[in-house]
Amino acid sequence: MSEAEVPAADLAVDVVEVPFAGDRSGTAPLTWGQQAIWNAILRTAPNDIYFNIGRLLPLPERGRTTGVTQLTAAVAALMERHEALRTRLRGTERTPEQSLSDSGRLPLTVIDEPRPEHADAAARHLLERLSATRFDYEREWPLRVGAVRSGDRVTHAVLVLCHLACDGHAAEQVVRDLRLLLVRGSAGRKPRTTPMDLSVEQHGPVGVRRSERALAHWESFYRSIPPTMFPQQAATPRTPRFWSGRLVSEALAMATDALAAAHRVSGSTVLMTGMAALVAADGGHGTAAMMPIVANRTSADHRDLVAMLSQDAPFLLDTTGAVRFTDLLPVAWRAAMAGYRAAAYDPVAWEALRERIGRERGTPVHPYCCYNDQRFFARPPADGPPPGAEELRRARTRTRFSFPATQEWLGCRYCVHVTEEQGTLAVMLTADTAYLPPAAIRAHLEALEELITAAACGSSPLLADLPGLLGRGDGDRT
């Protein structure tokens, strides 16, 4: 093995203890967001590493060099700043509480990579290593930190966050704050509220009334939707059972932006409408029920709060009155806005509501179909005219598809994640292969690109043609 091929696992590793302190401790019931993700963790365990949130923070060599000493000081300040990072579980599995500590020590794993040109690869290896095990929710801090050091300089900080402490938005906030602490020595004023304060509010009279209003919308949703979007098994499940297909497309990003601008909706709504229309077509449904994950950060007090705030929202798309895909976009926008307003509620009461309606309907009711746009902010569409057909055709030649991951268990059948990097969209569909075998997973993602790029070119597909679009696969492609 040559020197250039030495894997990161063989590099020198050091563990540094980072002492930290906060200004209070205490216990409180779980917030609604914490309870919702805890329920999901219980359904998914022991495969709940699925919920670990990993982030890389490259540290360019500008001005002063970041060393381990500077990084430990910034991490200590980060722990002091955000109470969620000092909060663990206590109590029983079925009745847990959040427990905030006012001091502790956090391990910082440091890998020495003497070759700067290999630092990025070493950081990715370290991220995989720190993400590879489930959190110990009672004993472990909800943040794992690593660093890649080349000489005296830290080239990358590596963060893995527990989903009980953070959702995707909060994880980006943690990265932002750590960057500012390293560059400026300060991340500005602290967030206006905390997870413990939020718990008090949600479990008080104001929170109860808000939850009841949201659950009234959910009741209408549960009574209107098909019992599930994927009722019949389509194939013998694979081992592992759940496969993730990933489409990376510059063309999809351009076409989504063009449709969003033309129809005055968000790009996220365009993508969710496309996936929902394909789900309806696949199952022969006149309506599509999905549960988008909503950040719940419309309040100024919550925008920079590191906490688990995200919850599912109800999204019901009626396709029966539409002829072409673009006819659905204004309908979907209104349905999405109504659903987002019902995305904060008591998950215990929510589960009880779903079970009660299932008993009344004589069958379990659950879409098993979710959508998660994980982008931290909506990038404004590019200036200038929308892309033409030839430009989109050329961009599609650069589209990439892969099956990057599998896992044994997930409490959903059709789970969509959207991310973006440098103007390129990545859409990942994780599905139960008993209901969508690998060829069908690929067909859904490729049909999404075809559907949206065709619509952006002025040839919006007929909804009646969508089953054929999904049937283009030429066998079980893996």
Secondary structure as the mmCIF struct_conf table of DSSP 4:
data_model
#
loop_
_struct_conf.conf_type_id
_struct_conf.id
_struct_conf.beg_label_comp_id
_struct_conf.beg_label_asym_id
_struct_conf.beg_label_seq_id
_struct_conf.end_label_comp_id
_struct_conf.end_label_asym_id
_struct_conf.end_label_seq_id
HELX_RH_3T_P HELX_RH_3T_P1 GLU A 3 GLU A 5
HELX_RH_3T_P HELX_RH_3T_P2 ALA A 8 ASP A 10
BEND BEND1 LEU A 11 LEU A 11
STRN STRN1 ALA A 12 ALA A 21
BEND BEND2 ASP A 23 ASP A 23
STRN STRN2 GLY A 26 PRO A 29
HELX_LH_PP_P HELX_LH_PP_P1 LEU A 30 THR A 31
HELX_RH_AL_P HELX_RH_AL_P1 TRP A 32 THR A 44
TURN_TY1_P TURN_TY1_P1 ALA A 45 PRO A 46
BEND BEND3 ASN A 47 ASN A 47
HELX_RH_3T_P HELX_RH_3T_P3 ASP A 48 PHE A 51
STRN STRN3 ILE A 53 PRO A 58
BEND BEND4 GLY A 63 ARG A 64
HELX_LH_PP_P HELX_LH_PP_P2 THR A 65 THR A 66
HELX_RH_AL_P HELX_RH_AL_P2 VAL A 68 ARG A 81
HELX_RH_3T_P HELX_RH_3T_P4 GLU A 83 ARG A 86
STRN STRN4 THR A 87 GLY A 91
BEND BEND5 GLU A 93 THR A 95
STRN STRN5 PRO A 96 LEU A 100
BEND BEND6 ASP A 102 ASP A 102
STRN STRN6 SER A 103 ASP A 112
BEND BEND7 PRO A 114 PRO A 114
HELX_RH_3T_P HELX_RH_3T_P5 PRO A 116 HIS A 118
HELX_RH_AL_P HELX_RH_AL_P3 ALA A 119 SER A 131
BEND BEND8 ALA A 132 THR A 133
TURN_TY1_P TURN_TY1_P2 TYR A 137 ARG A 139
BEND BEND9 GLU A 140 GLU A 140
BEND BEND10 PRO A 142 PRO A 142
STRN STRN7 LEU A 143 SER A 150
TURN_TY1_P TURN_TY1_P3 GLY A 151 ASP A 152
STRN STRN8 ARG A 153 LEU A 161
TURN_TY1_P TURN_TY1_P4 HIS A 163 ALA A 165
HELX_RH_AL_P HELX_RH_AL_P4 GLY A 168 VAL A 183
TURN_TY1_P TURN_TY1_P5 ARG A 184 ARG A 184
BEND BEND11 GLY A 185 GLY A 185
BEND BEND12 ARG A 189 ARG A 189
HELX_LH_PP_P HELX_LH_PP_P3 LYS A 190 PRO A 191
BEND BEND13 ARG A 192 ARG A 192
HELX_RH_AL_P HELX_RH_AL_P5 PRO A 195 GLN A 202
TURN_TY1_P TURN_TY1_P6 HIS A 203 HIS A 203
BEND BEND14 GLY A 204 GLY A 204
HELX_RH_AL_P HELX_RH_AL_P6 PRO A 205 SER A 224
BEND BEND15 ILE A 225 ILE A 225
BEND BEND16 PRO A 227 PRO A 227
BEND BEND17 MET A 229 MET A 229
BEND BEND18 GLN A 232 GLN A 232
BEND BEND19 ALA A 235 ALA A 235
HELX_LH_PP_P HELX_LH_PP_P4 THR A 236 ARG A 238
BEND BEND20 THR A 239 ARG A 241
STRN STRN9 PHE A 242 SER A 249
HELX_RH_AL_P HELX_RH_AL_P7 GLU A 250 HIS A 263
TURN_TY1_P TURN_TY1_P7 ARG A 264 ARG A 264
BEND BEND21 VAL A 265 VAL A 265
HELX_RH_AL_P HELX_RH_AL_P8 GLY A 267 GLY A 283
TURN_TY1_P TURN_TY1_P8 GLY A 284 GLY A 284
BEND BEND22 GLY A 286 GLY A 286
STRN STRN10 THR A 287 VAL A 294
BEND BEND23 SER A 299 SER A 299
HELX_RH_3T_P HELX_RH_3T_P6 ALA A 300 HIS A 302
TURN_TY1_P TURN_TY1_P9 ARG A 303 ASP A 304
BEND BEND24 ALA A 307 ALA A 307
STRN STRN11 GLN A 311 ASP A 312
STRN STRN12 PHE A 315 ASP A 318
TURN_TY1_P TURN_TY1_P10 THR A 320 GLY A 321
BEND BEND25 VAL A 323 VAL A 323
STRN STRN13 ARG A 324 ARG A 324
HELX_RH_3T_P HELX_RH_3T_P7 PHE A 325 ASP A 327
HELX_RH_AL_P HELX_RH_AL_P9 LEU A 328 TYR A 340
TURN_TY1_P TURN_TY1_P11 ARG A 341 ALA A 342
HELX_RH_AL_P HELX_RH_AL_P10 PRO A 347 ARG A 361
TURN_TY1_P TURN_TY1_P12 GLY A 362 GLY A 362
BEND BEND26 THR A 363 THR A 363
STRN STRN14 CYS A 369 ASP A 373
BEND BEND27 PHE A 376 PHE A 377
HELX_LH_PP_P HELX_LH_PP_P5 ALA A 378 ALA A 382
BEND BEND28 ASP A 383 PRO A 385
HELX_LH_PP_P HELX_LH_PP_P6 PRO A 386 GLY A 388
HELX_RH_AL_P HELX_RH_AL_P11 ALA A 389 ARG A 396
TURN_TY1_P TURN_TY1_P13 THR A 397 ARG A 398
STRN STRN15 ARG A 400 GLN A 407
BEND BEND29 GLU A 408 GLU A 408
BEND BEND30 GLY A 411 GLY A 411
BEND BEND31 ARG A 413 ARG A 413
STRN STRN16 TYR A 414 GLU A 421
TURN_TY1_P TURN_TY1_P14 GLN A 422 GLY A 423
STRN STRN17 THR A 424 ASP A 432
TURN_TY1_P TURN_TY1_P15 THR A 433 TYR A 435
BEND BEND32 LEU A 436 LEU A 436
HELX_RH_AL_P HELX_RH_AL_P12 PRO A 438 ALA A 456
TURN_TY1_P TURN_TY1_P16 CYS A 457 GLY A 458
HELX_LH_PP_P HELX_LH_PP_P7 SER A 460 PRO A 461
STRN STRN18 LEU A 462 LEU A 462
HELX_RH_3T_P HELX_RH_3T_P8 LEU A 463 ASP A 465
HELX_RH_AL_P HELX_RH_AL_P13 LEU A 466 LEU A 470
TURN_TY1_P TURN_TY1_P17 GLY A 471 ARG A 472
BEND BEND33 GLY A 475 GLY A 475
#
